[in-house]
Every structure is written in structure tokens, then in C-alpha cells.
Amino acid sequence: MIKFREPLSKLINDPKKFTKHLKFPKPDKIRIYDDTLRDGEQMPGVIFSPEKKLFLAKLLSKIGVHTMDVAFPVNGETDQKALKLCVQAQKKGEIRKDVEILAMCRSNSKDIDVVINTLAEIGAKPDDVSILVLSTISDLHIKYKLGRTLLKREGKSEKEWMSTPLEFYREANTNLICDAIKYGKSKGISRIEFASEDSSRGNIEYGVKWAKACVKAGGTRMCFSDTCGVFTPESVDYYIPKMVKALDGVPMTAHFHNDFGMSALNTVRAMSHGATYMGVTANGIGERAGNTSLHQTVMILKDLYGVEIPGFRYDMLHELRQEVEKASGICIQPHEPIIGEGVFAHESGIHTAGILIHPAIYQVIREEEVGGKRRFVFGKHSGAGAVEDVLKQNEKLLKSKGIEITDELIMKALKKVKAIRESTARDYQDIVDDYYRKYKNLGVSEEQLLELVLKGL
């Protein structure tokens, strides 16, 4: 690698030149809100044992996340055990003391009681964790998902479901979550996040009223969810400033999904409007196309917007990727930005020649910065430069075997690897079939369910 005579900033336009006008929260006020262990686990076929959740929680603590959503305790004993293990680990210093451990609840007292009782079993106090109370500002959800529940709660007949106007459902929905927040407060939980599913398709005027009511009831943070991943930067610009203004200093979590591949960009956009909590998962795991990925969001902020999060271990991103792959059974694509197995691999002779002059010619992200490793792959497109570089790295070994590195040797080696690769080109159907067969076996299939029922379970 050569040393540039001019500063790199004189040779290229830094991407941050075009984003520096944007206003973000101060870096030390930004919070990484990790949902790997709860929302990430909702990816079809994925299951983490309580012990595996604890292992990953410790790793997430080490890498530097600030909030962990670790369980939905009413879901069952394994989620309750996971919550216990994480709280106990924090008390023993195995998870940082400043990490906020959170459990999810629906908007009812039963779910909140399960959290409190679970904590009591290990001698922990209700206020040792935060809770997220789930609701919505989407009329679609309010009337057609929650409608019958709201009618029953308000003493009305289910027969009135379709004919009852939206205004009734909106008011009943607000009452439902506010009562849950007040109940949690009365039981000694001081940190209560009020979450709205499908916020990105909801009515903004109702959303503002709903958020203000939640704050008045005692809510301490709003979770604004793009549940179906339909946000564009333009719709972020429409919703988020209005909601941040309505919250009047109460923090907001940007919890977005990735159905159109835009969640990381939209999360960054929301933060430029005042959201301070970035809702993410390791490897971007989650339902459908997944959640906003941790690795993309922190690196977009850092390298494209100039916002570096204090204390975050960027160099552990590859390690985290590998551990989550092993725990979930879900491998990410090799060309996944930043952490993919192949993103720092180079084959093309044109590219390798540039990389050998200086990595900045073709790489913006330095592999060591994120815990990756640069490597050359030899094949049809290879050039002599990469062959020479690898041989020179191993010159001592070659000399011990009486082999001298010459131009002739380099060209012979290049010709040989090209021939080998071209001769091994084939159809990879067997590899693809094997991968998808194993992937589909991560969960219980529809066919297996039917077979269990036919056999009498």
C-alpha cells in the first residue's frame, strides 16, 4: 500500500459533505435499542433458549447496546426464565449496569403482573426492568384487529363491530393503553414505553392525541413502529417531526421493519428529526424481511453522517454476526453490507490492483474497523497483482522450499488458478437444495403439523 501525497479529503468528495447540514441528537444521547432477543426471535423458525438469550445478551452488552428487549413473559416459562437470567446477570455484573433490560406486554394488567411475578421469584423489584406496553394508532388495527376486544371492554355487543364508528374505537383504544400504563406505575414500574404498531400508516392527528394521553398517564418513551416496512424518507419527514413535537421532550424509539430494504436509512432519517432510540436487531433478523439491522444503522450514521456512538464496539460486528447466525440457524447473504462473509473478498484483477495500491480506491469501510478480514479469491477474473501479493506474504515459506518469486512464477500461478476455477464451474443446485431443506426444517411445517394431528398428537 502506498502513502498518498495529498490528503484523502483532497482526492475524493467525502459522503459527509452532503449530510453535514442535518441535525442529529448529540452522539452521547443516542441509544441503541436492541430487539434481537424478542422481536428478532419472531423470525419464522428462530428460537433462542433462555441460556442462549443470556449468552447473546452478554455479547450485546459488551458491544455497547443501551436497551435490550429480552422477552415477552406472558408467552411462557422460557421467556420468563430468560428475563430472570438477564436480570440476575446484570446484578452480578455480567451485563453492564447501565443497560436497560425491557420486557414486552400487551395493554392489560395480566401481562404486567406476569412480569412483576417473574421478577419476584428471583427477589427482584418491579423497577429493575422497563416494560413496553403494546398498542396502535392505526385505524386498521384499532377497528379490525382490536375491535371486538374494545367493544367487550366498553360493555358493547360484538354485533356492533362493523357499525360502530372509528371515533369510538380510537377513544377506547386510548383508554386501554392509558389504564395499562397507570397500572404499571401503581405496581412500581417507573419506565414504561408505550408502543404503537403500524404507526407509519396511522392517522397523525389521532397519533398526537394518543401520545399526549400516554405521557399524561405516565408513559416515559414512545415506540413509533413502521410495522409493515412501508416508510419512505418522505413519510418519515411527515410523521416523525410532528410526533417528536407532540412528545415535548419524552424520547422516541424508531422501530422500523425492512420490507422494502429501507429501514436503516429511514431510522437514520428519523434520528435527524429528533428520535433518540434506534430500534435494531443483530443481522437484521425479524419477521418477514426482518427489522432494521444494527450493523447497517451504526455504520451509516458513522461513515455517511459523521455520528459516532461513544463506547460502541464497531470492531465486534463480525463476531456478533457469527454468534447470531449460530444461535438462530439463519445465515445472512455473503454480500450483506459491512458484515457479509464476502464483502472484503476481492477477485477481479481491476479491483485487486486498486486495493493493493490503497484500499480507499475501492473500499470505504476498513475491514479491521468492523472485525472483518480482507482476502483474495482466485478465479476467472483474477489479476497478477493479487497472486504476487499472496506469494510475497508467504515469501519466507517459499524460500524455505527453494522457491523464488519471479514474474514467470506469478504468471504461471495465475494461469493455473484461472484454469482450475473455470474447470470447476458447474450447476450448484445440490448446494442450494441442501441449504433450503435445512432452512425449512428450522420450524415445524404445515405438513408436520397435519401429520401430528392425524396421528393423534
N, C-alpha and C positions, 0 to 999 in steps of 0.2 A: 504494500500500500504506500502510495506517495503522500507527501505533505503538500497541501495546497499553498501556493504563494500568496493568493488573495484569501481573505476571509470567506467562508462559505456563503455568508449573507450577501456578498457582492456578486456571487456567481449564480445564485438562484433567488427567486421570489419565495420567501418563507410563507407557508399557508396562513400563518397567524397574522400576516399583513392585512388579510381581508376579513379577519374576525375580531381584531383588537378593539373595534368600536363597541362591541357588545358588552353589556354589564352582567357580571355573574356575582353570586354571593362570594364573600371572602373565602379563600380555599379552606381555612380552618373552621368555617361554618358549614361546609358541605359535608353531608353524611351519606355514607354508603349503606343502603338498606338492603340486606341480602335475604332473598326469599328461596334460596336453593332447597332448604330442608323441608319447606312446607309447600309452597306453590310449585317449585321445581319438581317435587316428588309427584305432582299430579300429572306429569307427562305419562301417557299411556305405557304401561309395562314397567314403570320405575317403582321401586320400593326400597327404602332405606330402613334397616333395622335400627332400634334405638341406639345400639352401640356404634353403628356406622354414622348415625347422625352426630353422636358425640365426637367421633373422630374428625368428621368434617367441620363441626363447629369449632373445634380447637384449631384446625388449619385456617379457617376463615378468620378467627381471632388473630392468629399470627400474621396473616396477610394484611389485616388492618381494616376490616369492615367495622361499622359502628353499631348497626342494628341487625339482629338475626330473628327472623320469623321461623321458629323451630318446630311448631306443632299446632295441630287442631285438636285439642284434648278430648272433646266430646266424640271424636271419631273412634276412640277405643283405647285399650290398655297400652298398645305400643306407642301411641302418641303421648299418652300420659307419662310413660316411662322415659321417653325422650326428653320431655320437659324437665322431669326430675333430674335426669343425668346432667343436663346442661346447667341447671341452677346449682346443683351440687359441685360441678366442675368449676363454676365461677367462684363459689365460696372457697374452694381450695386453691384458687389462683391459676387454674389450668386454662381458664378463659379470662381475658382481660376484665378488670373490674369496671372499666368504662364502657363495655359492650352492653347495649340494651337488648335483653332477651325478651322476646314477644311471643304471645300465643294468640291464635285467632279464635274468635267466637262469632256466632250469629247474633242477631239483635234479640236475645232473650236471656232471662235470668238463669235458666238451666245451664247454658253453655258457660256462663261466667262462674256459676257455682262449681262446675267440674274443674275449672282452672284453680279456684281457691282451695277446693278439697284435695286436689292433686298436690298442691304446694304444702298443705297442712300435713300430709303424710310424711314429708321429709323435714318437718319443722320449719318450713319457710313461710314468710309472710306474704299476703296478697300483693304488697307493693314491691316484692322482689322481682316482679316481671311487669311488662306492659301488656295490655290486651288490644287487639284490633277488633272492633265491632263492625260487622259487615252490613251494608245497606246498599242503596242505589238512588240515583237521581234520574234514572232513565224511565220514562213513562211506559215503555215497552215492558220493562222488568216489573215496574210497580203494579201495573194492572194485570198483566198476563202471567207473570211468574209468582208474584206475591199476593195477587188479588184476593183469592179465596181465604188466605190466612188473615189478611187485613179485614175482610168482611166479618169473619168469625170473631176476631179480636174486638171489633166495634159492635158486636151483637146483631149483625145483619145476616140475612139468609144468603146462602150460596146462589140461590135463584136470581139474585140481583147482580150477579157478577158482570154480565155484559152491559146491562142498562145503567149501572152506576157510573156517573161522570168521573173524569180523571181527577178533578179537584178533590173529591172525597179520598181517593187513593193517595194522593200526594200528602194531604194532611195526616191521614192515618199512618202513612209510612214515616213521616217526620216524628210523630208521636211515639212510634215503635222504637226508633233508634234512640231518641232522647230519653225515654224511660230506661232503656238498657244502659246508657251512659250514666244516668243518675244512680241506677242500681249498683253498677261497678264502683262508683265513687263512694256510695254508702257502705260498701264492703271493704273499703280501704285501698282501692287501686287508684293511684294518682295519675298514671299515664294511660290515657285511653285514646286510641286512634280511631277516628270514625271514617270508614271506607265506603266509597261509592262505586259499585260495579257499573260498567258501561257509561261512565261519566261523559265520555267523548261523543256520545250520541244523545245526551240528555238535554233537557231544557235549561238554559243558563239562568234564566230568571228564577226558576224553582230551585236550581242548584245553589244560588246565592242565599235564598231564604233558608234552605235546608242546612247549609254550612253554618250560618249565623245561629240557627237554633241549636245545632250540635255544640257549638262553642259555649253558648249560654248554659247548656245542660252540664258542661264540664269537660267536653272533649278537648284534647290537648294537641292533636295533629290531624290533618285531613289526608286521606289517601285518595288521590284522584286517579281513577283507573281507566285506561284505554283497553277495555277487556277484549274487544274483538280486533284490536290492532289496526284500526281504521284512521288513526290520526295522520295528518299531513302537517308539515311545518306551518302551513297557513291556518289550519284549525287549532293547532297549539297556540298560535298568536291570538286567536279569537277567545278561547276558553281560559287559558291559564292566567293572563293578567287580571281578568275580571274576578277570578276565584281568589287569587292572591290578595287583591284589594279587599274583597269581602272578608277574608280571614283576618285582616288587620293585625298582622304580626304572629298569628298562630301558624306554625310551619306546615308545609305541604310536601307530601311524598308524590313523586311522579312514577306511577306504576303502570308501565305500558307493555303491551304484547307485540309480537313481531310478525304478524300475519302477512304484511307486505314488505318485510325486511327494513323497516324504517324506525324501529323503536329506539335504537341507540341515538340516532340523530334527533328524534323528537324529544327524547329525555334531556339531551343537552340543550335543546331549544327551550324546553320548559324551565330549565335551570337559569337560562338567560333572562327569564321573566320572573324569577324570584323563588321557584321551588328549591328547597334546600336538601331534600332527601331524594336520592336516586334509587328507585326500586329496580333491583337487578337479580340475576341468578348466575351462578358459575356455569360456563359453557352455554349460557342462554337456554337451559332446559326449562321445560314447562309445557302446558297444554298446546295442542295444535302445532304452530310454528315456533312455540317457545316464548319466553319472556325476554326482556331487554338483557343483553349479555353484559356481565361485569367487565370483561376484558375490552370489548369494543368501547364501552362508555368511558371508562377511565382513560383510555389511550386517545380517544377523540378529544376529550377535554384537554389532555396534557399536550399532545403534539399538534393539534389543529386549532385549539383555542387558548393555549397558554395557561391552563388552570391545572396546577399540580397539587394533589391532595397530600397534605403533610402526614407522614407516618405510614403511607400505603406502600406495601412491598410489591412494586411492579415486577421485580425480578422473580417473584413466585408464581406468576400467572401460568407458566407452562406446567409447573408442579401441580398446581390446583387443577388444571385441566385433566391431567393424567389420573389424579385421585378420584375425580368426579366421574370420569369415564369408567374406571374400575368399579366404583360403587353403584353406578346406575346401569351399566351394561350398554350405554349409549355412546358410541364413538362419534366424534364430530368429523366433519369433512376435512380431508388433509389440507385443503386450500382455505380453511377458515381463517379470516383475518387475524393476525397477531399471534395466535396460539396453535394454528394448524401444524401438523407434523411436516408439511411440505412448504410452508411459507418462507423458510430461509434455505430452501434447497434450490440449486441452480443447475441447469443442464445446457441451455442454449449458449453456444460459443460467443455470441454477441454480448449476452448478459454477463457471462463469467469473465470475459475480458474487461468489462467495465467494473465489475465488483473487485477484481484484482488490482485495478488502478486505484480505486477508492470506493468503499461500499455505498457512499452517498450518491453515486451515479445512478444506482438502481434501487437502493433501499433507503427509505426514510426512517423506519423503525430499526433500531440496532438490536440484534438478536440477544445480546447479553443483558440488555435493559429489561427484557421480559422473561428471561430464563430460558431462551431458546438456543439453538446451536446451528450455525451455518454449515452446510455441507454441499459437496458437488455430487451430482448424479451423472453418470456417463452413459451416453447413448447416441442416437441418430444425430442429435443437434449439437453435440459437444465440440469444443474447440481445443486447440493445443495448449492454451494458457492454463486451463484447469488441470490438465494432465501434468504439466510441468510443475504447477504449484503443489500438487499432492506428492509428486515424486521428491521434490525438494524438502518438503516437510518430513520425509522419511529417508533423507539422504544418508544419514548415519547407518541405518539398517541396510540400505542398498550397498553402501561401500563395504560393509562387513561381509557381504556376499559376493564382493568383487564386481559389482555392477556400477558403471559410471553413467551419470545422466548426460546424455547428448541429444542434440536435435534429432538425430536419426532414431534414437530410442523413443523419444517423445512421439514422433510421427508414427512409428510402428505400433506403439501402445494405443494411440488414438484410433488408428485404423482397426486395430483388433477389437476395442470395446464397441466401436460402431457396428462391426460385423456381428459381434455376439448379440448385441441388442436387437438388431434387425432380424437375426435368425431366430430369436425367441418371441417375436411378435405373434400373438395368437388371439383367439377369442377367449375372453375371461368369464364366460357365463358360469362356470363352475364356482369361481370365487364369489361372484355376485349372488348366485343361488344360495351358497352356504351362508353368506352374511345375512341375507334377508330371512332365511329359515331360522337362524338363531335369534334375530331381532324379533320375529313374530312369536317366538316362544318365551319372550320375557314376561308376558302376561298369560292369563287364561283366555283362550279364544272362544268365539261364539260356538264353534263346533264342540269344543271340550266341555263347555257349559251344558249344551244339549245332551251330550253323551252322559255326563254325570247325572242329569235328571232322569234320563231313560234308564239308567242303572239303579235308580232309587237312591242316589247320592251315597 
